[in-house]
Amino acid sequence: MNKKTLAASAATTLATILQAGVADSATNIPAEWRQPVKPFHILGNIYYVGMKGIAAYLITSGDGAVLLDGTLKENAPVIEKNIETLGFKLKDVKILISSHAHYDHAGGLAQIKADTGATFIASRADQWGLEHGAQDGDINYTADPYPPVKVDRSFETTDTVTLGDIVLKALVTPGHTKGCTTWSTATMEKGRVLEVVFPCGVTVAGNVLVGNKSYPQIAKDFSKTFDMLAAMKADVVLTGHPEQSDVWGRKAKADAGDESAFVDSGMLKRMAEKYRDAFEKELAKTQAD
């Protein structure tokens, strides 16, 4: 293939990708990860302030708010605007928490931390990645670097974060990253106490499952995590990538008048089994290669 033909082929491929809405012209990052959406109230004291394809959640109290995740670094101003659109001030955000140290969830945290003055709390196993803005573990793709963010308080496997009447419980559910953290909290909705769980990533997501030199126990950790998630009580499940828990489908139902649209006590267990199956198939395929 000559240079002219090769260039034409590359242009055609890029055009196909763009028409499909998979990525923008600069990178292979899905366009929805950068697509702004109107922030909205989910239930109780919990709000969605993220993008179309990557979530950030605001948990509020009379003494301030907690923000879970910052999405991509370039999305930080959008998240900040979303918080203000809801009627809160940036200085109301007193605590930042992280699900895991990947560029698409932690990239905006450094700017948001600087702009809010919030205390950043994260797992110790993910601290290195967060403070270096880098992926920690063997992967089969090139991970984008992101602005490092200083962790003010870290924890080993569990922790409890409180702010006013907010009580957030952290549980390290490793695999997706070494310190991948599932957060949970109770909220009141129309006189009913609901247990809300924000599960950390459960996809293989390019991690090397066999022969991972910097994370040799990754496969065992994944298996342990699926067991932990399947055993958790969750009335409401809200994921870092909204499609994994049908956030937009449930929002449409809520907008149509379904007051229980976000309540599904069986969702977390179904998710754990679905992604366990996908993980086991990927592990078996890798072991056979």
The 8 nearest C-alpha neighbors of each residue, nearest first, counted from 0:
[[1, 4, 5, 2, 3, 6, 8, 7],
 [2, 0, 4, 3, 5, 6, 7, 8],
 [1, 3, 5, 4, 6, 0, 7, 8],
 [4, 2, 6, 5, 1, 7, 0, 8],
 [3, 5, 7, 1, 6, 2, 8, 0],
 [4, 6, 2, 8, 7, 3, 1, 9],
 [7, 5, 9, 3, 8, 4, 2, 10],
 [8, 6, 10, 4, 9, 5, 11, 3],
 [7, 9, 5, 11, 6, 10, 4, 12],
 [10, 8, 12, 6, 7, 11, 13, 5],
 [11, 9, 7, 13, 12, 8, 14, 6],
 [10, 12, 14, 8, 9, 13, 7, 15],
 [13, 11, 9, 15, 10, 14, 8, 16],
 [14, 12, 16, 10, 15, 11, 9, 17],
 [15, 13, 17, 11, 16, 12, 18, 10],
 [14, 16, 12, 18, 13, 17, 11, 19],
 [17, 15, 13, 19, 14, 18, 21, 12],
 [16, 18, 14, 20, 19, 15, 22, 21],
 [19, 17, 15, 20, 16, 14, 21, 13],
 [18, 20, 16, 17, 21, 15, 22, 14],
 [21, 19, 17, 18, 22, 30, 16, 29],
 [22, 20, 29, 19, 16, 30, 17, 23],
 [23, 21, 29, 30, 27, 28, 20, 17],
 [22, 24, 25, 30, 26, 17, 27, 28],
 [23, 25, 26, 22, 17, 13, 27, 14],
 [26, 24, 23, 27, 22, 28, 13, 30],
 [27, 25, 28, 24, 23, 22, 29, 30],
 [26, 28, 22, 29, 23, 25, 21, 24],
 [27, 29, 22, 26, 30, 23, 32, 21],
 [30, 28, 22, 21, 31, 32, 27, 23],
 [29, 31, 22, 32, 33, 23, 21, 28],
 [32, 30, 52, 34, 33, 51, 29, 50],
 [31, 33, 52, 30, 53, 29, 34, 50],
 [34, 32, 31, 30, 50, 35, 74, 51],
 [33, 35, 31, 51, 50, 32, 30, 36],
 [36, 34, 50, 51, 33, 37, 77, 49],
 [37, 35, 50, 51, 38, 34, 49, 48],
 [36, 38, 39, 35, 81, 48, 50, 84],
 [39, 37, 48, 47, 81, 36, 85, 49],
 [40, 38, 47, 46, 41, 37, 48, 85],
 [39, 41, 46, 42, 45, 47, 38, 44],
 [42, 40, 46, 45, 39, 47, 43, 261],
 [43, 41, 45, 40, 44, 188, 46, 186],
 [42, 44, 188, 187, 186, 45, 41, 189],
 [43, 45, 59, 58, 42, 186, 46, 60],
 [46, 44, 58, 43, 42, 57, 41, 40],
 [45, 47, 40, 57, 41, 56, 39, 48],
 [48, 46, 56, 39, 38, 49, 55, 57],
 [47, 49, 38, 55, 81, 56, 78, 46],
 [50, 48, 55, 54, 47, 78, 53, 56],
 [49, 51, 35, 53, 52, 34, 36, 54],
 [50, 52, 31, 34, 36, 53, 35, 32],
 [51, 53, 32, 31, 50, 240, 241, 54],
 [54, 52, 240, 50, 32, 239, 51, 49],
 [53, 55, 49, 239, 240, 50, 241, 56],
 [54, 56, 49, 68, 48, 67, 69, 47],
 [57, 55, 47, 67, 46, 48, 66, 54],
 [56, 58, 66, 46, 45, 65, 59, 47],
 [59, 57, 45, 65, 64, 44, 66, 46],
 [60, 58, 64, 44, 63, 57, 65, 45],
 [59, 61, 62, 63, 64, 163, 164, 165],
 [60, 62, 63, 163, 59, 164, 64, 162],
 [63, 61, 163, 60, 162, 64, 91, 59],
 [64, 62, 91, 60, 61, 92, 93, 59],
 [63, 65, 59, 92, 58, 91, 93, 60],
 [64, 66, 94, 58, 92, 95, 57, 93],
 [67, 65, 57, 95, 56, 96, 68, 58],
 [66, 68, 96, 56, 55, 97, 95, 57],
 [69, 67, 97, 55, 104, 70, 105, 96],
 [68, 70, 107, 108, 105, 104, 55, 106],
 [71, 69, 104, 103, 107, 105, 106, 68],
 [72, 70, 106, 103, 107, 74, 73, 104],
 [107, 71, 73, 106, 74, 75, 70, 145],
 [74, 72, 71, 75, 107, 76, 106, 33],
 [73, 75, 77, 71, 72, 76, 107, 78],
 [74, 76, 107, 78, 77, 73, 72, 79],
 [77, 75, 79, 78, 74, 80, 73, 111],
 [78, 76, 80, 74, 79, 75, 81, 35],
 [79, 77, 81, 75, 80, 76, 48, 49],
 [78, 80, 76, 82, 77, 81, 75, 83],
 [79, 81, 77, 83, 78, 82, 84, 76],
 [82, 80, 84, 78, 83, 79, 48, 38],
 [81, 83, 79, 80, 85, 84, 87, 78],
 [82, 84, 87, 80, 86, 85, 81, 88],
 [85, 83, 81, 86, 82, 80, 87, 38],
 [84, 86, 83, 82, 87, 81, 38, 39],
 [87, 85, 83, 84, 88, 82, 81, 89],
 [88, 86, 83, 82, 85, 91, 89, 84],
 [87, 89, 91, 90, 83, 86, 82, 92],
 [88, 90, 91, 115, 92, 87, 79, 83],
 [89, 91, 115, 92, 88, 93, 116, 117],
 [92, 90, 63, 88, 89, 64, 93, 87],
 [93, 91, 64, 90, 89, 65, 63, 94],
 [92, 94, 117, 64, 91, 63, 65, 118],
 [95, 93, 118, 65, 117, 92, 119, 66],
 [96, 94, 119, 66, 65, 118, 67, 117],
 [97, 95, 67, 120, 119, 121, 66, 68],
 [98, 96, 68, 99, 121, 67, 95, 105],
 [97, 99, 180, 199, 179, 68, 181, 96],
 [100, 98, 179, 97, 101, 180, 176, 178],
 [99, 101, 129, 128, 125, 105, 102, 134],
 [102, 100, 103, 104, 105, 99, 134, 106],
 [101, 103, 106, 105, 104, 145, 71, 143],
 [102, 104, 71, 70, 101, 106, 105, 53],
 [105, 103, 70, 102, 69, 68, 101, 106],
 [106, 104, 102, 69, 108, 70, 107, 101],
 [105, 107, 72, 71, 102, 145, 70, 108],
 [72, 106, 108, 69, 75, 71, 70, 105],
 [107, 109, 69, 111, 105, 110, 106, 112],
 [110, 108, 148, 112, 111, 107, 146, 113],
 [109, 111, 113, 112, 108, 107, 114, 75],
 [110, 112, 114, 108, 113, 109, 115, 75],
 [113, 111, 109, 115, 110, 117, 116, 114],
 [114, 112, 110, 111, 116, 115, 109, 117],
 [113, 115, 111, 112, 116, 110, 89, 90],
 [116, 114, 90, 117, 112, 89, 113, 111],
 [117, 115, 112, 113, 114, 118, 90, 93],
 [116, 118, 93, 94, 115, 112, 92, 95],
 [117, 119, 94, 95, 151, 93, 120, 116],
 [120, 118, 95, 151, 150, 96, 94, 117],
 [119, 121, 152, 96, 153, 150, 151, 95],
 [122, 120, 153, 97, 96, 150, 123, 152],
 [123, 121, 154, 153, 124, 125, 178, 155],
 [122, 124, 126, 153, 154, 125, 155, 121],
 [123, 125, 178, 122, 177, 126, 127, 155],
 [126, 124, 178, 123, 128, 122, 127, 100],
 [127, 125, 123, 129, 128, 124, 130, 122],
 [128, 126, 130, 129, 125, 131, 124, 135],
 [127, 129, 133, 131, 125, 126, 130, 132],
 [130, 128, 126, 132, 100, 131, 127, 147],
 [129, 131, 147, 148, 127, 149, 128, 132],
 [132, 130, 147, 128, 133, 129, 127, 148],
 [133, 131, 147, 145, 129, 146, 144, 128],
 [134, 132, 128, 144, 131, 135, 145, 129],
 [133, 135, 128, 136, 101, 142, 100, 132],
 [136, 134, 128, 133, 137, 176, 127, 213],
 [135, 137, 213, 214, 134, 138, 211, 206],
 [138, 136, 211, 207, 213, 206, 212, 139],
 [139, 137, 206, 207, 205, 140, 136, 141],
 [138, 140, 205, 206, 207, 137, 141, 204],
 [139, 141, 138, 142, 205, 206, 137, 204],
 [142, 140, 143, 139, 138, 134, 144, 205],
 [143, 141, 140, 144, 134, 133, 102, 138],
 [142, 144, 102, 145, 141, 133, 134, 132],
 [145, 143, 133, 132, 142, 102, 146, 134],
 [144, 146, 132, 106, 102, 147, 143, 72],
 [145, 147, 132, 106, 109, 148, 144, 72],
 [148, 146, 132, 130, 131, 129, 145, 109],
 [147, 149, 109, 130, 129, 150, 146, 108],
 [150, 148, 130, 151, 147, 129, 119, 109],
 [149, 151, 119, 152, 120, 148, 121, 126],
 [152, 150, 119, 120, 118, 149, 153, 121],
 [153, 151, 120, 150, 119, 121, 154, 118],
 [152, 154, 121, 123, 122, 120, 150, 151],
 [153, 155, 122, 123, 156, 158, 157, 121],
 [154, 156, 123, 122, 157, 153, 124, 171],
 [157, 155, 171, 170, 154, 158, 122, 169],
 [158, 156, 170, 169, 155, 171, 154, 159],
 [157, 159, 169, 168, 154, 160, 170, 156],
 [160, 158, 168, 167, 169, 161, 166, 157],
 [159, 161, 167, 166, 168, 158, 162, 169],
 [162, 160, 166, 165, 167, 163, 159, 164],
 [161, 163, 165, 164, 62, 166, 160, 63],
 [164, 162, 62, 165, 60, 161, 61, 63],
 [163, 165, 162, 60, 166, 161, 61, 62],
 [166, 164, 162, 161, 163, 167, 60, 59],
 [165, 167, 161, 160, 184, 164, 168, 159],
 [168, 166, 184, 160, 183, 159, 161, 165],
 [167, 169, 159, 183, 182, 158, 184, 160],
 [168, 170, 182, 158, 157, 181, 159, 180],
 [171, 169, 157, 181, 180, 156, 172, 182],
 [170, 172, 180, 156, 179, 178, 173, 181],
 [171, 173, 224, 179, 180, 170, 181, 174],
 [174, 172, 179, 177, 178, 220, 176, 171],
 [173, 175, 221, 176, 220, 217, 177, 172],
 [174, 176, 200, 201, 173, 203, 179, 202],
 [177, 175, 174, 179, 178, 173, 99, 100],
 [178, 176, 173, 124, 174, 179, 125, 175],
 [177, 179, 124, 125, 173, 176, 122, 171],
 [180, 178, 99, 173, 176, 172, 171, 199],
 [181, 179, 171, 98, 199, 172, 170, 178],
 [180, 182, 198, 199, 170, 197, 169, 171],
 [181, 183, 169, 197, 168, 196, 180, 170],
 [184, 182, 196, 168, 195, 167, 197, 169],
 [183, 185, 167, 195, 194, 166, 168, 186],
 [184, 186, 194, 193, 195, 192, 187, 183],
 [185, 187, 193, 43, 192, 44, 188, 184],
 [188, 186, 192, 43, 191, 193, 190, 189],
 [187, 189, 43, 191, 190, 42, 192, 186],
 [190, 188, 191, 187, 43, 192, 42, 258],
 [189, 191, 188, 187, 192, 193, 43, 186],
 [192, 190, 188, 187, 189, 193, 186, 43],
 [193, 191, 187, 186, 188, 185, 190, 194],
 [192, 194, 186, 185, 234, 187, 195, 191],
 [193, 195, 185, 234, 233, 184, 235, 186],
 [196, 194, 235, 184, 183, 233, 185, 236],
 [195, 197, 183, 236, 233, 198, 182, 235],
 [196, 198, 237, 182, 238, 181, 183, 236],
 [199, 197, 181, 238, 196, 182, 200, 237],
 [198, 200, 181, 180, 98, 179, 201, 197],
 [201, 199, 175, 202, 198, 179, 239, 99],
 [200, 202, 175, 274, 199, 203, 174, 271],
 [201, 203, 204, 200, 175, 274, 278, 277],
 [202, 204, 206, 205, 175, 278, 201, 174],
 [205, 203, 202, 206, 175, 201, 138, 200],
 [204, 206, 139, 138, 203, 207, 140, 202],
 [205, 207, 138, 203, 204, 208, 137, 139],
 [206, 208, 138, 211, 137, 209, 205, 139],
 [209, 207, 218, 206, 211, 217, 282, 210],
 [210, 208, 211, 207, 285, 286, 218, 282],
 [209, 211, 212, 215, 208, 207, 214, 137],
 [212, 210, 215, 214, 207, 137, 209, 213],
 [211, 213, 215, 214, 210, 137, 136, 209],
 [212, 214, 136, 211, 215, 137, 135, 210],
 [213, 215, 211, 212, 136, 217, 216, 137],
 [214, 216, 211, 212, 217, 213, 210, 209],
 [217, 215, 219, 214, 218, 220, 211, 174],
 [216, 218, 220, 174, 219, 215, 214, 221],
 [219, 217, 221, 220, 216, 208, 222, 174],
 [220, 218, 222, 216, 221, 217, 223, 174],
 [219, 221, 217, 223, 174, 218, 222, 173],
 [220, 222, 174, 224, 218, 223, 219, 217],
 [223, 221, 219, 225, 224, 220, 218, 226],
 [224, 222, 220, 226, 221, 225, 219, 227],
 [225, 223, 172, 227, 221, 226, 222, 220],
 [224, 226, 228, 271, 222, 227, 223, 229],
 [227, 225, 223, 229, 224, 228, 230, 222],
 [228, 226, 224, 230, 225, 229, 223, 231],
 [227, 229, 225, 231, 230, 226, 224, 271],
 [228, 230, 268, 226, 227, 271, 231, 225],
 [229, 231, 227, 228, 226, 232, 268, 225],
 [232, 230, 228, 229, 233, 227, 267, 268],
 [233, 231, 230, 234, 194, 264, 267, 196],
 [232, 234, 194, 235, 264, 195, 196, 231],
 [233, 235, 264, 194, 262, 263, 193, 195],
 [234, 236, 195, 262, 233, 263, 261, 196],
 [235, 237, 196, 195, 197, 233, 267, 238],
 [238, 236, 197, 244, 196, 235, 239, 198],
 [239, 237, 240, 197, 241, 198, 244, 243],
 [238, 240, 54, 53, 241, 237, 199, 55],
 [239, 241, 53, 238, 242, 54, 243, 52],
 [242, 240, 246, 243, 238, 244, 245, 239],
 [241, 243, 245, 244, 240, 246, 247, 52],
 [244, 242, 241, 245, 240, 238, 246, 239],
 [243, 245, 242, 246, 241, 238, 237, 236],
 [246, 244, 242, 248, 247, 243, 241, 249],
 [247, 245, 241, 249, 244, 248, 250, 242],
 [246, 248, 250, 249, 245, 251, 241, 242],
 [249, 247, 251, 245, 250, 246, 252, 242],
 [248, 250, 252, 246, 260, 251, 247, 261],
 [249, 251, 253, 247, 252, 248, 246, 254],
 [252, 250, 254, 248, 249, 253, 247, 255],
 [251, 253, 255, 249, 250, 254, 257, 260],
 [252, 254, 257, 250, 256, 260, 255, 251],
 [253, 255, 251, 256, 252, 250, 257, 249],
 [256, 254, 252, 253, 257, 251, 250, 258],
 [255, 257, 253, 254, 258, 252, 260, 251],
 [256, 258, 253, 260, 252, 259, 255, 254],
 [257, 259, 260, 253, 256, 261, 252, 262],
 [260, 258, 262, 257, 261, 253, 263, 252],
 [261, 259, 249, 253, 257, 262, 258, 252],
 [260, 262, 259, 249, 235, 263, 250, 253],
 [261, 263, 235, 259, 234, 260, 264, 236],
 [264, 262, 265, 234, 266, 235, 261, 236],
 [263, 265, 234, 233, 266, 262, 235, 267],
 [266, 264, 263, 268, 267, 269, 233, 234],
 [265, 267, 269, 268, 263, 264, 270, 236],
 [268, 266, 270, 269, 265, 271, 236, 229],
 [267, 269, 229, 271, 270, 266, 265, 272],
 [270, 268, 266, 272, 267, 271, 273, 265],
 [269, 271, 267, 273, 268, 272, 266, 274],
 [272, 270, 268, 225, 274, 269, 273, 229],
 [271, 273, 275, 269, 270, 274, 276, 268],
 [274, 272, 270, 276, 275, 271, 269, 277],
 [273, 275, 277, 276, 271, 272, 278, 270],
 [276, 274, 272, 278, 277, 273, 271, 279],
 [275, 277, 279, 274, 273, 278, 272, 280],
 [276, 278, 274, 280, 275, 279, 281, 273],
 [277, 279, 275, 281, 276, 280, 274, 282],
 [280, 278, 282, 276, 281, 277, 283, 275],
 [279, 281, 283, 277, 278, 282, 284, 276],
 [282, 280, 284, 278, 279, 283, 285, 277],
 [281, 283, 279, 285, 284, 280, 278, 286],
 [284, 282, 286, 280, 285, 281, 279, 287],
 [283, 285, 281, 287, 282, 286, 280, 288],
 [286, 284, 282, 288, 287, 283, 281, 209],
 [285, 287, 283, 284, 288, 282, 209, 281],
 [288, 286, 284, 285, 283, 282, 281, 209],
 [287, 285, 286, 284, 283, 282, 209, 281]]
